[in-house]
Amino acid sequence: MNKKIKINGIEISYREAGEQNKETILLLHGFPSSSHMYRDIIELLSGHYHLIAPDYPGFGLSEAPSIDKFEYTFENISKTIEAFIDTLKIPSFYLMMQDYGGPIGFRIASKRPQHIKGLIIQNANMYMEGMGEWAKKIGEYQKANNLEGLNNFKNYLMSLEGIKEQYLSGSKHPEKIDPISYTTDTKFMEKAGINEVQTALFYNYGTNFPKYPEWQNYLKEHQPKTLVVWGENDKFFSNPGGAAYNKDLDNAAIHFFEGGHFMLEEYSDEVAELIKEFIK
């Protein structure tokens, strides 16, 4: 069910399914996607759990205030999602994160460890070992202060060709990847004002790296129950990024799949079964 709610004056769109008296899973999406990326997982699990997947400000069907009216930083978006959690009165939940959902979700989890029943991590990095080909390319542009190269690559990642490559690159079964996924993401990115919004967030990504030690300490100290499902051919976050969770977690369940950044497009059935076993 698609719903909308005002959070700090911004209309947030979200998907909700399942019965509220069951275990809740909060699903935080990545770039350049929206809650749409979790549609199959939500359908497969809605008979077992209560699932909530919001679109961040500037993503999907949520409102996208201009950059002079909303500060598009990972810190600020995490505060918006915290307010979303409080407004919906979600006392505790399993937290599923992919890509951008990682730095947003880990900010929340490390501030509110008592709310977290477990973590489900899909290609959401918090270790320097996980920097893949594209992440390294961005880092090289930044180190060389090559703003033109960085901007061109950012625009490519927001284009139909770039978004399509993010979905298809590294996939074992490209025929399973529904073209509606990258077509939908492209249409959202083409909306008026979104390029400026996404550019602001893209350039803010570097603020996440200094937070890695804090999030790693959260894992060491609290040892949250954790399931890692990882597309090992992801050009943003490589295989070692998934394996690195073993450094700080004593009992993480880590599963690698022959897929890319959006491996749920191919392996939603398998991941849904792993989630059911994990929460059981």
N, C-alpha and C positions, 0 to 999 in steps of 0.2 A: 504494500500500500504506500503510495506517495503522499507525503504530508509536508506542510510548511509551518514554520514557527518563527516568531520575531525574537532575535537574540541581540540585545544591546542595539536595538533599532535596525538590525539587518535581517531581512527575510532569509531564513535558512531552509533549504529543501532537504528532505531526508526520506529514506525508505524504511519502513517498519513492517515486520512480519513476525508471526508466532505469538504465543500466549505470554502475557506479561508475568505470569506466576512461574515461568520456567527460567532456567539460567539465561542471562543476557550476554550477548556478544555485541560489542561495539566495533564496527568495521570502519577503519580510516583509510581512505583511498590515496593514490599517488598522483604523479604528473604523467601525462597531461589529461588524466581521466577524471572520473567522478564516481559516485556510488554505483553507477552503471556497471563498473568492473566486477562488482560482487553479485550481480543479478542471479547467476547460476548457483553460487554458494548459498544465497538467501533462499532460493527455491528448494534446494536440496535439504536444507537444515531447518526450514520453517516449521516442520512438524515436530521438531525436537527441542528447539530453543526460541528465545525471544531475540530477534536480530534488529539492530538499528544501524543504518549507514547514512551519515550526513554528507552533503556536498559542502565543502568549505566556501567561504565568501570568495567570489571570483571564479568559482568552478561550477560545472554542471548547471543545475536549475536554480541554484542559490543566487541571491542578489549580488551584484558586483559594484559596490560603491567605487567612485573614482579614487585615484591614489592620493588626492588631496583631502578626501573624506574618511579614508580608512588606511591604516598603516599596514601594508602587506609585508609582514615579517612572520617567520615561523613562531616567534614568541607570541605575537599578537593573535595569530590564528589559533594557537594552542589555548590561549585565554578564552577565545570565542567558543571553542569546543568544550572547555571546562564549564562555561556558562550554560552551554547547551545541555551538558550532563546534569547540571544542577536544576535547570528549568524543567527537564523531563523527570527529575527525581529518580535517577538511576543510582541506587545505593552501592552496588558492586557489580562487576562485570568482567568478562574475558575481553581482552583487547586484541583485535586483529589489525595488523598494520602492513602496508605496502609502500615502498618508496617514500614520498613526502609524508605519508602517515607515520613513518618511523620517528623523525625528529619532532613531530607534533605529539605523537602518542607517548614517546619517552619523556618528554617534558611533563606530561600529565602524570604518568606512572611514577616518576621519581618524586613528584610533589605529593601524590596521593597514594602511596603504596598500599594503604589499608583498603582502598577501593578495588584493587586489582586481584582477581581470582586466578588469572593466568594470562600468558602472552602467546599469541599466534603470529609469527613473523614470516612474511613472504617478501623476500628481496627488499628488506628494509635494513639499511646498513648503519652500524655504529662502531665500526672498527676500521682503521686505516688500511688493514690488509684487504679490505673488500673493494678497493678502488679498481673498477674495470676500465676498459679501453676508452669509453666516452668520458668517464669521470676524470681520468688522467689527462685527456685532451683538454678538457675545461680548465684543469689545474695548470697546464702548460701555458694556455692563453693568458691566464691570470698572472702567472709568474713573470711572463714576458711583457706584461702590461699591454697585450695585444687586444685592445678593446674592439677593434673592427672584426678580428677573427672570432672573438667571443660572441659578439652580437650576431654575426652571420650564422654561427653554429646554433645559437639560441633560436634564431628565426627558423632555421632548418628543423629543429626539434619541434617547433610549433606548426610546421607546414604539414600538408597531407602526406607528402613523401616521407618526412621525418617521423610523423606519428605512425604511419604504416610500417616503417622499418622497426620502430620500437615494439610493435606487436608481432611482426613476423620474424625478426632477426633471432636466430638461435632456436627456432621452433622445430620440433621433430615432426609435427603433424600440422603444417600450415593450413591444410584444408579444413581443420577444426576451428580455425580462428574466423569468427563471423565478421565479414567486412563492415557490418553495422557498427562494430565497436570503434574502429579507427575513423569511420565516417562521422559518427556521433561526436567523438572527441574533437575532430577537425572543425565541425560546425560550431561547437562551443568556443573554440579558440578564435574563430573568425568573427565573433560578436564584437560590436563596437566597444572600444575601450579595454578589451581583454588583453591585447598585446602589452599595453602599459602595465596592467595589473600583474601579468605573468612575468614581465621583465623585472619588475620590482622584487618579486619573490625569488626569481632566478638569481639575481645578484645578491640576495640576502642569504643564499644557501651556505655560504662560508661561515656564517655565525654558528652553524651546527657543530663544526669540528671541535671547537674548544669545549663543547658540552660532552664530548664522548667520555672523558674520564669520569665525569659525574654520573652519567648513565651506567657506565660499567661498574661503578661503586654501588649503584642501586641494585644491580644484578647480584653482585658479590654479597651484599649485606642482606638482601631480602629473599634471594633465591626463589623468585617467582616460578611457578610451574610453567614450562615453556615448550612450545612446539614450533620448530622452524621448518618451513617448506620453501625450497629455493630452486628457481630456474638457473641451472648452472652455466648457461650460455648468455646470461644477462650482460649487455655491454656497459651498463652503468655500475652494477655491483656484482663482482665476480665470486666464484665458488668459495675462495678463502673467507669472504665476508660472512657467509653462512656458517662455515666451520668454526669461525672465531668465537661464536657464542659459548663453545665448550670451555673457553679459557676462564670464564667467570661463573658459569652455571654448572652445578654438580650433576644435574640429571636432565639436561635438555634433550629432547627427542628431535633429531635433525635428519631431514629427508631431502635428498637432491633429486631433481627431475631434469630430463633432457628437454629443456625449454628455455625461454628467454625471460624478459622483464615482466611480461604478462602471462606467466605460465598457467594461471587459472583458466585461461581461455581453452587450454588443452586438457588440463588435469583437474577440473573442478570435482568430478566424481571421486577421484582418488583422495583429494584433499578433504572433501566432506567426510569421507570415511575415517580419515586420520583425526579429524576434529572430534568426531563422535567418540572415538576410542580415547582421545586425549581428555575429554571432559567427563567421560563416564566415571 
